[in-house]
Amino acid sequence: MGERIQVGYLARGVADLSVVVLHESYGLFSPLSNVPEVCDRLAATGFQSLAPDLYHGRTAATVDESLHLMAELQESDALACVKQAAALAAAE
């Protein structure tokens, strides 16, 4: 079972392999998101999995809310978040 960390969700695997998993438009910790479970399943097969929270804690419960979150997402911020997650996953 993974854990919430400052940058998202981390599920540790036993292999020296890591994967960054991106969440869908509803947000990483939305009740509609299955990304933490995907990370846990990947970790169970050995892959360390890290899902960065691109929305920094915000979530959506409807399609309209998710479209609003996506529209507000800045490409440069999202890219920096993914790069940070990849560096952290590689260092773990």
C-alpha positions in Angstrom: 0.0 0.0 0.0 1.3 3.4 -1.0 1.3 6.7 0.9 0.5 10.3 0.3 3.6 12.4 0.1 4.2 16.1 -0.4 4.3 15.8 -4.2 1.6 13.1 -4.7 1.3 9.4 -4.1 4.2 6.9 -3.7 3.9 3.1 -3.8 7.3 1.5 -3.2 8.3 -1.6 -5.2 11.1 -4.0 -4.7 12.8 -3.6 -8.1 15.2 -0.9 -9.2 12.6 0.2 -11.7 10.3 3.3 -11.3 7.4 4.6 -13.1 5.6 8.0 -13.0 1.8 7.7 -13.3 -0.2 10.7 -14.3 -3.7 11.2 -13.0 -6.8 11.8 -15.0 -8.7 15.1 -15.2 -10.5 14.6 -11.9 -7.4 15.0 -9.8 -5.2 12.5 -8.0 -7.2 12.1 -4.9 -10.7 12.5 -6.3 -13.1 9.7 -5.4 -13.3 9.2 -9.2 -9.6 8.6 -9.5 -8.1 5.1 -9.6 -4.5 6.2 -9.9 -3.5 5.4 -6.3 -4.8 1.9 -6.9 -2.9 1.7 -10.2 0.3 2.7 -8.3 -0.3 0.0 -5.7 -0.8 -2.6 -8.4 2.4 -1.6 -10.1 4.3 -1.7 -6.8 2.9 -5.2 -6.2 4.6 -6.3 -9.4 7.9 -4.6 -8.3 7.7 -1.2 -9.9 8.1 1.8 -7.6 5.3 4.1 -8.7 4.9 7.8 -8.1 1.9 9.8 -9.2 2.5 13.6 -8.9 -0.5 15.7 -7.9 -0.7 18.1 -10.8 -3.6 20.0 -9.2 -1.9 20.4 -5.8 -4.8 18.9 -3.8 -7.7 20.2 -5.9 -10.2 17.6 -7.2 -13.3 17.5 -9.3 -16.5 15.6 -8.9 -18.1 16.4 -12.3 -17.0 16.6 -15.9 -17.5 20.4 -15.8 -15.3 20.8 -12.7 -12.6 18.6 -14.3 -12.6 20.7 -17.4 -12.2 23.8 -15.3 -9.2 22.3 -13.5 -7.6 21.2 -16.8 -8.1 24.7 -18.2 -6.3 26.2 -15.2 -3.4 23.9 -15.4 -0.3 25.6 -16.7 1.9 23.5 -19.0 5.1 24.7 -17.4 3.9 24.0 -13.9 2.7 20.5 -14.9 6.0 19.7 -16.6 8.0 20.9 -13.6 5.9 18.7 -11.3 6.4 15.6 -13.6 10.1 16.3 -13.7 10.3 16.6 -10.0 8.4 13.3 -9.6 10.7 11.5 -12.0 13.8 12.7 -10.2 12.3 11.7 -6.8 11.3 8.3 -8.2 14.8 7.7 -9.5 16.3 8.7 -6.2 14.2 6.4 -4.0 
